[in-house]
Each structure stands twice: as C-alpha cells, then as structure tokens.
C-alpha cells in the first residue's frame, strides 16, 4: 500500500510539473483541457452523490455558482489586502497562496450550504433531495441576479486570472484521490450499502443519514472548487452559466460514463467537453442532440459506457496479453 501511495505521489508531481510547461500548447486545445478538468471535478463530485450514495441531486450548478462567486468576490475585494499581508513572500508564491486560500474558502462555503440543504432533506427517502437541490440551484441563481455586489444580471468582471493547467491537474488529483480512498474505505462501503439497500443498511446499524450527508457535503465542496477554477479562468462570471441545464449537463456526464464509476465520470466529462465543440454549428439543437444520445444510451446500454467498472492497468495488461489468467 505504501508503494502505491509513493507511485501516486510521483505521478501527481510529474503531472503538475507537466502542467507548468503546457503554455506552448495551441490556445484552443489548452482551453479544452482546462474545461475538461473542471468538468471532470464536477462529474466525480456528483458521482459520489448520485452514483455511489444512490441519491438524486440535480442542483450541482448551484454549488458551483456559490464556490465560483464567493472565491471571485474574495479575489476582487480582498485580494490586494491579502497580497499585502503576504508581502514577505515572493510575488508568485504569494499569488499561489492567495488563490489556494480563496479557492478553499469558496469550496468550504459550498460545502456548508450542502450541509444545510442535506441535513433536513437526506433524512427522508424518495425524491425529496432532487426537489430540494433543484430549488436550491434556482434560489442561488436568482439571488445572484439581485446582488449588485457581484454585478447582478450584468455579470461579474474583473476577476484575476489565476487558473492554469497546473491548478486543474492539482485539484483533479485531489478530487480523484479523496473520492477513491473514501469509496475504498469502510466509510465508502457504508455509502455504497445505502445505495444497494437503505433499509438493510439501517438494520445493520449504519447511520444512513450521516453517510448520505457526508457524501453530499464532499460533493458540494468539490463543486465549489470547480466553480472557483472556472471563475478564475474566464475572469468573468454570469448567472446564465449556472442554470438548471448546467446541472443536467453534469448529470449527463455521469449517466453517460456509468453511475458508480470514477473512470466513467471522467470519460463522460471528456465526451461532453468535446461534443459541444463538434456541435458548435448546431447551437439551438444541442439539447435535442443530447436528449437523443441519452435515449439511445438508455436503450442500448442503460448502465452507461463503463457500467460501474473502473479502468485499471489490469485491463490493459489483459488486452496486451490475452493469455493472462483471468480467474
């Protein structure tokens, strides 16, 4: 196990360093990589709630908006003060520390709101969470439209550009490792047991409300982080970026890739990052095409492309050497 952690650490450091050398990439492909990373974080975090815990949340864009606007407001209104406080550090290091703090605060605020939404609704069974998160997402969007401090309907410009590929890779790895290690732990088995049979889980003495809220809060936290990365890349936010359709798009990613599969969430994020570019000439038909894809998926492969399985090195080994023992 210690060896696996060492390998993961080495690969993570290599990828982050690689991200620092990526400025020479074609700007179009660089932007696609940024959006793919953000979408992957969103998909993995929602997959923890919908895929592993078996709950049904359709307001992920709301948590993304909270994290994005909160971290952006801190950058715009408190950024210079924090940089002045950190003036004993080199400028580049101070900006890294500042951005990390503001991202973390945005994620924590989104997580706290997830806790406030989750505690009353996750005690109940059925579709109450879907209704609550749908309402939450719309409340957040309408609230932002009426907040002049963040521009209201005019949008919120002037956000410093801090997000680059290194930050995307860093938070992608953090999100992946947190969710993977959680799912592979005893707490993760408790979360999955709730998805399989909540009544049986309660009978076994599992605190189902606690584990559902835990999954929901972690998912909301990483959605907030994704929102902060999004804000500090585009340098402007607008409420129209966080509509119900954005939540549906993230939901489509995990359904397409396969509920309960981290690899599937990443695959779904990749497809739905590339697909809009391929459909750029069909802007008004995009949702129709998404719907057709979803219907075909439900008919031909309802479990998603990976069907709850994970991509691992053993799959490639078996592909390269089919004579390997499969027992």
C-alpha positions as CSV (number, residue, x, y, z in Angstrom):
1,X,0.0,0.0,0.0
2,X,2.9,2.3,0.9
3,X,4.4,1.6,-2.5
4,X,1.1,2.5,-4.3
5,X,1.0,5.8,-2.5
6,X,4.6,6.6,-3.5
7,X,3.8,5.8,-7.1
8,X,0.7,8.0,-7.0
9,X,2.7,10.9,-5.4
10,X,5.4,10.7,-8.1
11,X,2.9,10.6,-10.9
12,X,1.0,13.5,-9.4
13,X,4.1,15.7,-9.0
14,X,5.1,14.8,-12.6
15,X,1.6,15.8,-14.0
16,X,1.6,19.1,-12.1
17,X,5.1,20.0,-13.3
18,X,4.0,19.0,-16.8
19,X,1.1,21.5,-16.5
20,X,3.6,24.3,-15.8
21,X,5.2,23.6,-19.2
22,X,1.9,23.5,-21.1
23,X,1.8,27.2,-22.1
24,X,3.1,26.3,-25.6
25,X,0.0,24.3,-26.4
26,X,-2.4,25.6,-29.0
27,X,-4.7,28.0,-27.0
28,X,-7.8,26.2,-28.3
29,X,-6.6,22.8,-27.1
30,X,-5.3,24.4,-23.9
31,X,-8.8,25.8,-23.1
32,X,-10.4,22.4,-23.9
33,X,-8.0,20.8,-21.4
34,X,-9.0,23.4,-18.7
35,X,-12.7,22.8,-19.3
36,X,-12.2,19.0,-19.3
37,X,-10.5,19.2,-16.0
38,X,-13.3,21.4,-14.5
39,X,-16.0,19.1,-15.9
40,X,-14.2,16.1,-14.5
41,X,-14.1,17.5,-11.0
42,X,-17.8,18.3,-11.3
43,X,-18.6,14.9,-12.6
44,X,-16.6,13.0,-10.0
45,X,-18.2,15.0,-7.2
46,X,-21.7,14.5,-8.4
47,X,-21.0,10.8,-9.0
48,X,-20.2,10.5,-5.3
49,X,-23.7,11.6,-4.5
50,X,-25.7,10.1,-7.3
51,X,-23.6,7.1,-8.3
52,X,-22.1,5.8,-5.1
53,X,-24.6,7.0,-2.4
54,X,-27.6,6.4,-4.7
55,X,-29.2,9.8,-4.0
56,X,-30.5,12.1,-6.8
57,X,-29.2,15.6,-6.8
58,X,-30.0,17.9,-9.8
59,X,-28.7,21.2,-8.4
60,X,-24.9,20.8,-8.7
61,X,-24.6,24.1,-10.7
62,X,-25.9,25.9,-7.6
63,X,-22.9,24.7,-5.5
64,X,-20.6,25.5,-8.4
65,X,-22.0,29.1,-8.5
66,X,-21.6,29.5,-4.8
67,X,-17.9,28.5,-4.9
68,X,-17.3,30.5,-8.0
69,X,-18.8,33.7,-6.9
70,X,-17.6,33.5,-3.4
71,X,-13.9,32.9,-4.4
72,X,-14.2,35.5,-7.1
73,X,-15.6,38.1,-4.8
74,X,-12.8,37.5,-2.3
75,X,-10.2,37.9,-5.1
76,X,-11.7,41.1,-6.3
77,X,-12.4,42.8,-3.0
78,X,-9.8,41.2,-0.6
79,X,-7.1,40.0,-3.0
80,X,-4.9,43.1,-2.7
81,X,-5.2,43.2,1.1
82,X,-4.1,39.5,1.4
83,X,-1.2,40.0,-1.1
84,X,-0.1,43.0,1.0
85,X,-0.2,40.8,4.1
86,X,1.9,38.2,2.3
87,X,4.4,40.7,1.0
88,X,7.2,38.8,2.8
89,X,6.8,36.1,0.2
90,X,7.9,36.3,-3.5
91,X,5.1,37.6,-5.7
92,X,4.5,34.3,-7.5
93,X,4.4,32.4,-4.2
94,X,2.1,35.0,-2.6
95,X,-0.4,34.7,-5.6
96,X,-0.4,30.9,-5.3
97,X,-1.1,31.1,-1.5
98,X,-3.8,33.7,-2.1
99,X,-5.5,31.7,-4.8
100,X,-5.4,28.5,-2.8
101,X,-7.0,30.2,0.2
102,X,-9.8,31.8,-1.8
103,X,-10.5,28.5,-3.7
104,X,-10.6,26.6,-0.4
105,X,-12.9,29.2,1.2
106,X,-15.3,29.1,-1.8
107,X,-15.3,25.3,-1.6
108,X,-16.0,25.3,2.2
109,X,-18.9,27.8,1.8
110,X,-20.4,25.5,-0.9
111,X,-19.8,22.5,1.5
112,X,-21.5,24.3,4.4
113,X,-24.5,25.1,2.2
114,X,-24.5,21.5,1.1
115,X,-24.7,20.5,4.8
116,X,-27.6,23.0,5.4
117,X,-29.5,21.6,2.4
118,X,-28.6,17.9,3.1
119,X,-29.4,17.6,6.8
120,X,-33.2,18.2,6.5
121,X,-33.7,16.5,3.1
122,X,-31.5,13.5,3.4
123,X,-33.3,12.2,6.5
124,X,-36.2,11.5,4.1
125,X,-36.4,8.8,1.4
126,X,-37.6,9.3,-2.1
127,X,-37.1,12.3,-4.4
128,X,-37.0,15.0,-1.7
129,X,-33.3,15.6,-2.4
130,X,-34.0,16.1,-6.1
131,X,-36.7,18.7,-5.3
132,X,-34.6,20.4,-2.7
133,X,-31.5,20.7,-4.9
134,X,-33.5,21.8,-7.9
135,X,-35.0,24.6,-5.8
136,X,-31.6,25.4,-4.2
137,X,-30.0,25.8,-7.7
138,X,-32.7,28.2,-8.8
139,X,-32.6,30.2,-5.5
140,X,-28.8,30.7,-5.8
141,X,-29.2,31.9,-9.4
142,X,-32.0,34.3,-8.6
143,X,-30.1,35.6,-5.5
144,X,-27.0,36.3,-7.7
145,X,-29.2,38.1,-10.2
146,X,-30.2,40.5,-7.4
147,X,-26.8,41.0,-5.8
148,X,-25.2,44.2,-7.1
149,X,-22.0,43.5,-5.2
150,X,-21.3,40.7,-7.7
151,X,-22.8,42.5,-10.7
152,X,-26.3,41.0,-10.7
153,X,-27.6,40.5,-14.2
154,X,-24.7,42.4,-15.7
155,X,-22.2,39.8,-14.7
156,X,-19.1,40.0,-12.5
157,X,-16.0,41.1,-14.5
158,X,-12.5,41.9,-13.3
159,X,-11.7,38.6,-11.7
160,X,-7.9,38.0,-11.8
161,X,-6.8,35.0,-14.0
162,X,-5.2,32.5,-11.7
163,X,-6.4,29.2,-13.1
164,X,-3.9,27.3,-15.2
165,X,-3.4,23.7,-16.2
166,X,-1.2,23.0,-13.1
167,X,-4.1,24.1,-10.8
168,X,-6.5,22.0,-12.8
169,X,-4.3,18.9,-12.5
170,X,-3.7,19.5,-8.8
171,X,-7.4,19.7,-7.9
172,X,-8.3,16.9,-10.3
173,X,-5.8,14.6,-8.5
174,X,-7.0,15.8,-5.0
175,X,-10.7,15.2,-6.0
176,X,-9.9,11.8,-7.5
177,X,-7.8,10.6,-4.5
178,X,-10.3,11.8,-1.9
179,X,-13.2,10.1,-3.6
180,X,-11.3,6.9,-4.5
181,X,-9.9,6.5,-1.0
182,X,-13.3,7.3,0.6
183,X,-15.0,4.7,-1.6
184,X,-12.3,2.0,-0.8
185,X,-12.6,2.6,2.9
186,X,-15.1,1.2,5.4
187,X,-17.0,4.5,5.1
188,X,-17.2,4.0,1.4
189,X,-18.6,0.6,1.8
190,X,-21.3,2.1,4.1
191,X,-22.1,4.7,1.5
192,X,-22.4,2.0,-1.3
193,X,-24.6,-0.2,1.0
194,X,-27.1,2.7,1.3
195,X,-27.4,2.7,-2.5
196,X,-27.9,-1.0,-2.6
197,X,-30.5,-1.3,0.2
198,X,-31.0,1.6,2.7
199,X,-33.3,-0.4,5.0
200,X,-30.9,-3.2,5.2
201,X,-28.1,-0.8,6.0
202,X,-30.1,0.7,8.8
203,X,-30.8,-2.8,10.1
204,X,-27.0,-3.4,10.2
205,X,-26.5,-0.3,12.4
206,X,-25.2,2.0,9.7
207,X,-26.1,5.7,10.3
208,X,-27.5,6.2,6.9
209,X,-28.3,9.9,7.3
210,X,-24.7,10.7,8.4
211,X,-23.2,8.9,5.4
212,X,-25.6,10.5,2.9
213,X,-24.9,13.9,4.3
214,X,-21.1,13.2,4.2
215,X,-21.2,12.2,0.5
216,X,-23.4,15.3,-0.2
217,X,-21.1,17.7,1.6
218,X,-17.9,16.4,-0.1
219,X,-19.7,16.6,-3.5
220,X,-20.8,20.2,-2.8
221,X,-17.3,21.1,-1.7
222,X,-15.6,19.9,-4.9
223,X,-18.4,21.6,-7.0
224,X,-17.5,24.8,-5.3
225,X,-13.8,24.3,-6.1
226,X,-14.7,23.7,-9.7
227,X,-16.7,26.9,-9.7
228,X,-13.7,28.8,-8.3
229,X,-11.4,27.4,-11.0
230,X,-14.0,28.3,-13.7
231,X,-14.3,31.9,-12.4
232,X,-10.5,32.5,-12.3
233,X,-10.0,31.1,-15.8
234,X,-12.7,33.1,-17.6
235,X,-12.1,36.2,-15.5
236,X,-15.9,36.9,-15.5
237,X,-19.0,35.2,-14.2
238,X,-22.6,35.5,-15.3
239,X,-25.7,33.8,-13.7
240,X,-26.5,32.3,-17.1
241,X,-23.5,30.0,-16.7
242,X,-25.2,28.2,-13.7
243,X,-28.7,27.4,-14.9
244,X,-30.6,24.1,-14.4
245,X,-29.3,23.0,-17.8
246,X,-25.7,23.1,-16.4
247,X,-26.8,20.7,-13.7
248,X,-28.4,18.5,-16.2
249,X,-25.2,18.5,-18.3
250,X,-23.1,17.3,-15.3
251,X,-25.8,14.6,-14.6
252,X,-25.5,13.5,-18.2
253,X,-21.7,13.1,-17.8
254,X,-22.1,10.5,-15.0
255,X,-25.0,8.7,-16.6
256,X,-23.1,8.5,-19.9
257,X,-19.9,7.2,-18.3
258,X,-21.6,4.9,-15.8
259,X,-23.0,5.6,-12.3
260,X,-20.7,4.4,-9.6
261,X,-17.6,4.6,-11.7
262,X,-14.9,7.3,-11.2
263,X,-13.4,6.4,-14.5
264,X,-16.9,6.6,-16.1
265,X,-17.4,10.1,-14.7
266,X,-14.1,11.2,-16.2
267,X,-14.9,9.6,-19.5
268,X,-18.4,11.2,-19.6
269,X,-16.8,14.6,-18.8
270,X,-14.4,14.1,-21.7
271,X,-17.1,13.3,-24.2
272,X,-19.4,16.2,-23.1
273,X,-16.4,18.6,-23.2
274,X,-15.6,17.6,-26.8
275,X,-19.1,17.1,-28.1
276,X,-20.2,20.8,-27.7
277,X,-17.3,21.8,-29.8
278,X,-18.3,19.3,-32.5
279,X,-21.8,20.7,-32.3
280,X,-20.8,24.4,-32.3
281,X,-22.7,24.9,-35.6
282,X,-25.9,23.5,-34.1
283,X,-26.3,25.7,-31.0
284,X,-30.1,25.5,-30.9
285,X,-30.2,21.8,-31.5
286,X,-27.6,20.9,-28.8
287,X,-30.1,19.9,-26.1
288,X,-32.1,17.9,-28.7
289,X,-29.0,16.0,-29.7
290,X,-28.1,15.5,-26.0
291,X,-31.6,14.1,-25.5
292,X,-31.2,11.7,-28.5
293,X,-27.9,10.5,-27.2
294,X,-29.4,9.9,-23.7
295,X,-32.3,8.0,-25.2
296,X,-30.1,5.8,-27.3
297,X,-27.8,5.1,-24.3
298,X,-30.8,4.1,-22.2
299,X,-32.0,1.7,-24.9
300,X,-28.6,0.2,-25.9
301,X,-26.5,0.5,-22.7
302,X,-28.6,1.6,-19.7
303,X,-25.7,1.0,-17.3
304,X,-23.5,3.6,-19.0
305,X,-20.3,3.1,-21.1
306,X,-18.3,1.6,-18.3
307,X,-21.3,0.2,-16.3
308,X,-19.8,0.9,-12.8
309,X,-16.4,-0.6,-13.6
310,X,-13.1,1.2,-13.3
311,X,-10.3,1.5,-15.9
312,X,-7.2,-0.1,-14.4
313,X,-3.8,-1.3,-15.5
314,X,-5.0,-4.9,-15.4
315,X,-7.4,-4.1,-18.2
316,X,-4.5,-3.0,-20.4
317,X,-2.4,-6.0,-19.3
318,X,-5.2,-8.4,-20.4
319,X,-5.6,-6.5,-23.6
320,X,-1.9,-6.8,-24.4
321,X,-1.5,-10.4,-23.2
322,X,-4.9,-12.2,-23.5
323,X,-3.3,-15.4,-22.1
324,X,-3.0,-13.9,-18.6
325,X,-5.0,-15.9,-16.1
326,X,-8.4,-14.3,-15.7
327,X,-9.6,-16.4,-12.8
